[in-house]
Amino acid sequence: MGVELLEMASIARELPKTAGAEIRSSWERCWSSGVRPDLSLDRLETAEVDQDSRFMRAALPVLDRVADELAETSFFTVLADCAARIVDRGRISHRIEEVLDSTGVVLGRRFTEDSTGTNGIATPFELRRGLAVSGGEHFAQSLRCYSCYGYPIINPVTRRLEGVLTLAGPAGEENPLFGPFLRSAAAEIEQALLANSRDTERRLLAAFDAAVARRDGRAVVALGDTGVVLANQVALDHFDSADHGRLRELAAGLRWGGGGRAVDFETTSGLRLRMQLEVVDGYGNVLIRFVPAYRSRPAPVRGPSLLGGARESTERELVRCSTHRLATVVAGEPGTGRTSIALRLAESTDAAVVALSGVDVDFQGRVGWLDRLRRAGDSGALVIVDGFELLDDRLSRAVGESIASGAWIVLIGPPVEQLEPEHRHLAFRCPGRIELMPLHARRAEIPALAQAILAEETGGLARFTPEALARLAELDWPGNVRELDHVVRRCAAHRSAGDVLISDLPPEYRSGPERTRMSPWERADHDVIVAALERNGGNKVRAAKDLGISRGTLYNRIRTLRIKV
């Protein structure tokens, strides 16, 4: 048995036999994250606590009342925020304060399972439900002197996790009534958050009215953390619903940071804006003001682009290859629009188009296929060879000879890195190359693509709601643009005018995969880890080394992001 297995078995023996399934699962997660029972919490960093935050304003009156009720007991409360960072330790005696400090339960320290193990803050934070952790059920040995009951605090408006309220005291002195008592206190904090939300909405409206009243010609947008959106007409004229999600991401990065900042923002229609963002009254609302700068590209007048993020450089390559009739390889996953792009090469010329396919060789016979290739090449036509990765050595050489003789050949196939050596060599003989990104690598463009397809199909009478666009952008689209086109046209057939909702999507597209519930940063983290695992054949040790992180950190991210290995 390996050293690691022996260590794991030794740690498992520390878990009380009476521990329930949730505690056992938590210990397994902690082990996989690289946490060990003898960890020292003092090694973890602390951060400054904002005692004047909206969350603290809602919680402190409740905590004061709870402290009064606990005055004659050895129990106290610990409050953690939305990052699982301790922001309050209740009204405690000097002796309890010394005990907490000595065990690392200090203000500003983050208590998550991957840093502090199973406990009354980290595990309710992970599970988003109430949980008791008694004495030896704590993963960290230094915390086994406590018995705790933790309960999550959920914002009634946004449904976001705002923090965790924990009742703690000496191990062995827990009481079954602590659970209902703590749930009642958490509910009071949630109601205070609800009341404060109404106040912050009033403050947001006042700030918005003041900004609009300046009459300086600026566009004004106000975003509330409860979902409220206010905008003047100037702003409405610049934004499409596809821009709303990106604006909220910008605002989320600013909230609770205080102050303000200037950022550059490009809309889906090509308007480049210099925006001034500022937090309103420190309550998590954000006011955005801007003056249009210039249009970075012409407003689209035709269907959605198939070219992906490097649109300008790819358009230049299209023009170059078409103007000089260069042999070109168009590479990408099926459904990315390879054939459409190949046909565009002949649009501005008088050349005929002759299509050959690697699939048709057996049907036509090699002699007949080669004869069509040579005759088409000699005629000056644009010869599209679709599926060139299926050609055998003899046919690949013949295509290469046609390219060398000056025939206008366009090869269509998978991404170049997926080609066998002989077909990769053939692709490199083409002086022109157009590589099309898969749709899942172009998520920011999916809303605009979907809106354009829907507008074309319905004559502009229907449009997706922001929620429906967000759902479409979160899906993986293995069939790429072709699959998206099919789904949008199905929606148009169902609803030819008005708002297209999530419920109007085909059933199999209404519920996104696990990654759809991630933040943009988590999705990026998810994709980087998946790519590293794929590069290393699923080997986690090599993937961790590839990413420059420890194996424990990788295991933790795999678990947190629910990556299936």
C-alpha positions, 0 to 999 in steps of 0.5 A: 500500500502506498504512503498516501493510502496509508496516510488517508487510512490513518486520517479516516480512523480519526473520524468518529464512528457516529459521524453522519454521511455529510460529515464523512463526505466533507472529510473526503473533500478536504483530503482531496483538496490537500488539507491535513488534520494537523494544519495550522490555521495561523498560516492562513492570511487575514484581510481587513473587515468592512464593519460598515458593509450592507451585510454587517448593517443587516446582521449586527442588530440581530447579533446583539439580540442573540448575544443577550440571549447567550449571555449566561452560556458558554456559547457565542456566534461567529459570522462569515461573509459571502467569501466565508471570511469571518467578519464578527465573533459576537460579544465574547469574554476576554477568555473566549477571545484568547481561545479563539485567537489561539485556535486561529478563529480570527477576524478576516480569516477565510474558512473554506473546506479547502483551507480549514477543513470540515467545520461549522462555517466552511461546510454549511458554506459549501453545502448551502444548508445548515449543519452541526459539527461536533468536537471530533467531527472537525477535520482540523485538530485545532478546532476539535475543542468546539461544537458548532452549528452553522446556517447559511444566510441567503439574500431573499431578493437575489438568492445569492449566498450572503454568508454563514451564521455559526453558533459555537461553544465547548465540545460536548455541550451542544443542545438540539435546540440550537438548530431552530434557534440559529435558523430563526436568527439567520431568517431575521438577518435575511429579512433585514437584508430585504428591507435594506434592499428597498432602501438601496433601491431608493438611493440608486434611483436618487443617484440615477435621477441626479446623473440624468438631471445634469443634462450633459448628453451622457448616457446613464445606466444604474445597476442594482445588486438586486437586479434593478436596471435603470437607463436613460434613452441615450443609453438604451440607444447604444445597448443591445440585450446581448450587452446586459450580461457583460455590463453586470460582470463589469459592475460585479467586479467593482462592487464592495471595492469602493471608489470608481474607475474608468473602463473601455467597453465595446458593444456587440454593435461595434460602439467603443465607449469610455465608461465611468463606473462608480459605487453608489453610497457603498451599498453595492449599486453601480452607476455607469456614465459614458460618452460614445467615442467611435464605432470600431467597425461598421454596424452589421447589415448582414447575417452573423459573422462566422469568423470568430474573435479574430474577425478583422485579420480573417477578413483580410486573409479572405480578401488576400486569398480571393484577390490573388486566387491563393490555394487556401486551407479552411480549418475548423470543427464541423459546423463552424461554417467552413463551407460558407467561408470557402464559397465566399472566396469566389464571391467577388470573382468570375470563377466557377466553383467545383466541389470535390469530397474525400467521402466520394472517392470510393463512389467515383473511383480514384481515376474519375476523382483525379480527372475531375480535379485536374480538369477543374484546376485547368479551367481556372475554377475554385476547386473545393476539396472537402474532407481532405483529411480522408484522402490517401497518399496518392490522392494527397500527392495529386492535390499537392501537385495541383497546388504547385501548378497554380490551381486554385484549391481550397482544402476544408478539414479539421483543425490543423493540429488534428491532422495526420502528418501527410495531410498536415504537410498538404495543408502547409503547402497552401499559402492561405490559411483561415482557421475558424474557432469553435463556438464554445471558444467564442461565447461572447459572440453567441448572443449577437449571432443568435439575435442576428439569426432570429432577426433574419428568420422573423424579419426583426419581429422577435428578439431573445430576452437577456436571460435566454441569451445568457442561457444560449451563451452558457451551452457548449454547442458541439455542433457549433454555428450549424447547431445554433442556427438550427436551435434559433430557427426552431425558436422562430417557428415557435414564436415569430414575434415578441420576446423569446424566453428560456421556456421557448428554447427546445427542451434539451437546451433550457437547462445548462450544464453544471458550468452554466452556474459558474461566474465568468472567472470560474468558467475560464478556470474550468476551461483551462483545467479541462484543457490541461487534463486533455493535454495530459491524458487525464493524468492529474499529476501531470496536469497540475505540473502543466498548470504550475499548481500543486496537486492538492490545489488541482484536486480542489478546483476539480471538486469545486468546479465539478469537473468530470474526469 
